């Protein structure tokens, strides 16, 4: 199974590298920035402060849980697995540390995924909830794709990151529903 995943990872990486365009590299670097630790935690703090203004304490706790567990999970799994990044020849720029799982994918899925749960919990308008869900899902997808397109992650790194982040978003949501029912 491992050799199959590694084979798929390399085929995807090679295919995207063959299609790489200098202008698109700049676009995807910008998109990738939406998933950096600084951006994710900065947005989480801003959103948390906004929620505090509206006295949505359980929502703030759920947000903190989702984003923090995602960050800790990434650090833990990267340290345990120690998977090297794709070869330097595929990378559009230099990245440090290990590849598996993708921190950008995990953190973005945790934050933006939790925001989807929050929108469905707090916003009464169905059309706004649907639009927000589509938009936030596209943000996660674009960030995740950018990591592979830029050659700094394998497909399996990104899939694992999204799954980890989605699980953490769900944990935050479960906390929110538990706290609201208590």
N, C-alpha and C positions, 0 to 999 in steps of 0.2 A: 504494500500500500504506500509506503514511504517513497519508493522509487517512482510510482505512478504520480504522486503529488509533486515530487521534484521535477519530473518530466513535464507536467502541465505548467508548473511555475516557469521553467526555462522557455517553453514554447511561447507562453504569453509575453514574457519579458522580451524575447527576441522579436516577436511580431510587433510589439509596440515600439521597440527601438527602431525597427526598420521603417516605421511610419512617422517617426518623430520629426517635428518641424520646429525651427528655432522660435518662431512667433508663438506657437502653442506652448512651448516650454515656459516662456514668460507668463502666459495666461495660467498655466497649471501651477507654477510656483506661487502665484497670487492666490489661487484657490486653496492650495496646500496650507497657506498661512492661516486660513480659517480654522485649522485643526491643531495649531501649535499649542503648547502648554500655556504660554503667555496669553494667547487669544482666548482659549477655552476657560482658563481660570479667571481671566479678567472679565469675560462675559458673565461667568457664573457669579462673581462678586456683584457686578452691576445688577443682574437679574435678582439676586438674593436681596440686595438693598431695596430694590423696587417692591419686591414681595413683602419685605418687612414694613415698608410704608403703608401697605394695605393690610397689615397684620395677618398675613398668610404664613404663620409660623411653621405649620406642618409642611407646607410647600417648600419653605426654605430648608428645612431639615432634610426633606427628600432630595432636593437639589444637591445639597452638600454630600449626602450619602452617595448619590449616583456618580457625581464627578470624582469624589475622593476615592471611592472603591475602585473606580476605573483606573485612576492613576496608580494606586497601590498594586492593583492586579497586574498592570503593565510592567511595573518595576519588578515584581515578584517573578512573573513568567519569563521576562527577558533574562533575568539573572539565572533562572533555572535552566532554560533551554540553550541560551548562548548561541543562537543561530547567526552566522555571519550574514552581512548584507550582500546583495547581488554584486558581482564583479564591478570594479571601478569603471571599466569601459562602458558599462550600461548607465551609469549614474549621470544625471544632468548637473548635480552638485554634490558636495561632500556632506554626508551625515555621519553622526557618531553613534556609538554603542551598538547594541544588537538589533536584529531585524524582526524577530518574532516575539510577540505580535506587534502590529503597527500601532504606535501610541497615538498618532494622528487619527486613525480610524476608530480606535477604542474611545478616546476622549470625545471625539465629535459625536459618535453614536450615543455615548452616555449623556452628554449635555443636550444635543439637539433631539435625541430620542426622549429624554425626560421632558423636554419642552412640549413634545407632541402629547404625552400623557397629561401634562399640565393644561394645555389648551383644551383638551377634551374634558377635563375636570372643571375648569373655571369659565370657559367661554360658552355662552348659551347659543350663539348663532352657528347652526350646522354648516353653512357655507364658509364661514371664517375658519371653522375647525378643519374642514376638508382642505381649504386652500393652504392653511398653515402646515398641515400634515404633508401635503405634496411638496411644498417649498422646503421644509426642514429635511424631508427624506432625500430630496434632490441635493441639498447641501452635503449631507453625509455621503451620498453616492459620488458626488463630484470630488470631495476631499479624498475619499478612498481610491477612486480611479486615478487621481493625480499622483498618488504615491507610487503606483505601478508605472504609470506613464513616464514619470521622472526617473524611473529605474532605481529608486532607493528602497523598494520593497518588492517582495514576491507576492503573487496573488494570494497564496495561503496565509501570508502574514496579515494581509488586509482583511481577509475573511475572518480570521481568528480575532483580529482587533474589533471588527464590527460586532461579532458575536459576544465578545467580552463586554463591550460598551453597551450593547442592547440589554444584556443581562443586568448590568449595573443600573441602567435606566429603569428597568423593571423593578429592581430592588428599591430604588427611590420612590417609585410609584406605589409599591406595596406599603412602604412606610407611610406615605401620604394617606393612603386609604385606611390603614390601621389607625393612624393618629386622628383622622377625621371621625372615625367610628367610635373612638373611645370617649 
